[in-house]
């Protein structure tokens, strides 16, 4: 049994469009995207292009079971000045897996909506505003932008 599942560029590009359509259909508009590096950079880039909104980024990871980094100290200078209203910022990551990354950021900005490509089936979805896939497995998801690195 394989321990991971690989997503194709074609599927992921369609997922970006689907996610953007869900965001548009919600009637909400955003002043900017806060991308979670590293996994959220590609989805954030595509969503920013499709929705025509700017990006800032924060570097934090929690897939090892620990939330690392202090994103509030490492936000690109000016993010809070640039995006004055947290409810108009869209937090973007690739996957809602442990839930720790989004939870960690929403402690600082509880009004912030979030968007991911995939969400684990057993996770509390209340913190995720928009998603495309519900994963009914525990396999590692390999996104196209990761294929050369794993």
C-alpha positions in Angstrom: 0.0 0.0 0.0 1.4 3.4 -1.0 1.9 5.9 1.8 1.3 9.0 -0.3 -1.0 10.2 -3.1 0.3 12.5 -5.9 -1.8 15.2 -7.3 -1.3 16.2 -10.9 -0.7 19.8 -12.2 -3.9 19.5 -14.2 -6.0 18.5 -11.2 -4.4 21.1 -8.9 -4.9 23.8 -11.5 -8.6 22.9 -11.7 -8.7 22.9 -7.9 -7.4 26.4 -7.8 -10.2 27.5 -10.1 -12.8 25.6 -8.1 -11.6 27.2 -4.9 -11.7 30.7 -6.5 -15.2 30.0 -7.7 -16.3 29.0 -4.1 -14.8 32.2 -2.8 -16.5 34.4 -5.4 -19.8 32.6 -4.9 -19.7 33.4 -1.2 -20.0 37.1 -2.0 -17.1 37.9 0.3 -14.3 40.1 -0.9 -10.7 40.3 0.5 -8.1 43.0 0.6 -5.3 40.4 0.5 -4.1 36.9 1.0 -1.9 35.7 3.8 0.0 32.7 2.4 1.4 30.1 4.7 4.9 29.2 3.5 5.8 26.8 2.2 2.8 24.8 1.2 0.4 27.7 0.9 2.6 29.7 -1.5 1.5 28.0 -4.7 -2.3 28.1 -3.9 -2.0 31.7 -2.7 -0.2 32.7 -5.9 -2.9 31.2 -8.1 -5.7 32.6 -6.0 -4.2 36.0 -6.0 -3.9 36.0 -9.8 -7.4 34.6 -10.3 -9.0 37.0 -7.7 -6.7 39.9 -8.4 -5.7 40.6 -4.8 -2.2 41.0 -3.2 -0.3 38.4 -1.2 1.7 38.6 2.0 3.3 35.5 3.6 4.1 34.0 6.9 6.6 31.1 7.4 5.3 28.5 9.9 4.9 24.8 9.8 3.3 22.3 12.1 3.4 19.0 10.2 6.0 17.6 12.6 3.6 17.9 15.4 5.0 21.2 16.7 4.1 24.7 15.5 7.4 26.2 14.8 8.5 29.8 14.2 6.8 32.8 15.6 4.8 34.1 12.7 3.8 37.2 14.5 7.4 38.3 14.8 8.2 37.2 11.2 5.4 38.6 9.2 6.6 40.5 6.2 7.0 44.1 7.5 3.9 46.0 7.0 1.4 43.2 6.8 -0.7 44.6 9.6 -0.4 48.1 8.2 -1.2 46.9 4.7 -4.2 44.8 5.7 -5.8 46.7 8.5 -9.0 44.6 8.7 -8.3 40.9 9.5 -11.8 40.0 8.4 -10.8 41.1 4.9 -7.7 38.8 4.8 -7.9 35.3 3.4 -5.5 32.9 5.0 -4.3 30.3 2.4 -2.6 27.0 2.9 -2.4 23.8 0.9 -3.9 21.3 3.4 -5.8 21.4 6.7 -4.1 18.4 8.2 -3.4 18.7 11.9 -5.2 22.0 12.1 -2.4 23.6 14.1 -1.2 26.1 11.5 -4.6 27.7 10.9 -5.6 27.5 14.6 -2.3 29.2 15.5 -2.8 32.1 13.1 -6.5 32.4 13.9 -5.6 32.9 17.6 -4.1 36.2 16.5 -6.7 37.0 13.9 -9.9 35.1 14.8 -11.9 37.0 12.1 -9.7 35.8 9.3 -11.3 33.4 6.8 -9.2 30.5 5.4 -9.0 28.5 2.2 -7.2 25.2 1.6 -7.2 22.7 -1.2 -7.6 19.6 1.0 -9.0 18.9 4.4 -8.7 15.7 6.5 -12.1 14.0 7.0 -11.8 13.7 10.8 -10.8 17.3 11.5 -13.1 20.0 12.8 -13.9 22.1 9.7 -15.1 25.1 11.6 -11.8 27.0 11.1 -11.8 26.4 7.4 -14.0 28.7 5.3 -13.3 27.3 1.8 -11.9 23.9 0.7 -12.1 21.7 -2.4 -11.4 18.1 -1.2 -12.2 16.1 1.9 -9.6 13.4 2.2 -10.8 10.0 3.5 -7.4 8.6 4.1 -4.2 9.4 6.1 -1.8 9.3 3.1 0.7 12.0 2.7 -0.5 14.4 -0.1 2.2 15.2 -2.6 1.3 18.4 -4.5 2.9 19.1 -7.9 5.2 21.8 -6.6 6.7 19.2 -4.1 7.4 16.4 -6.5 11.1 17.2 -7.1 11.8 17.5 -3.4 10.5 14.2 -1.9 
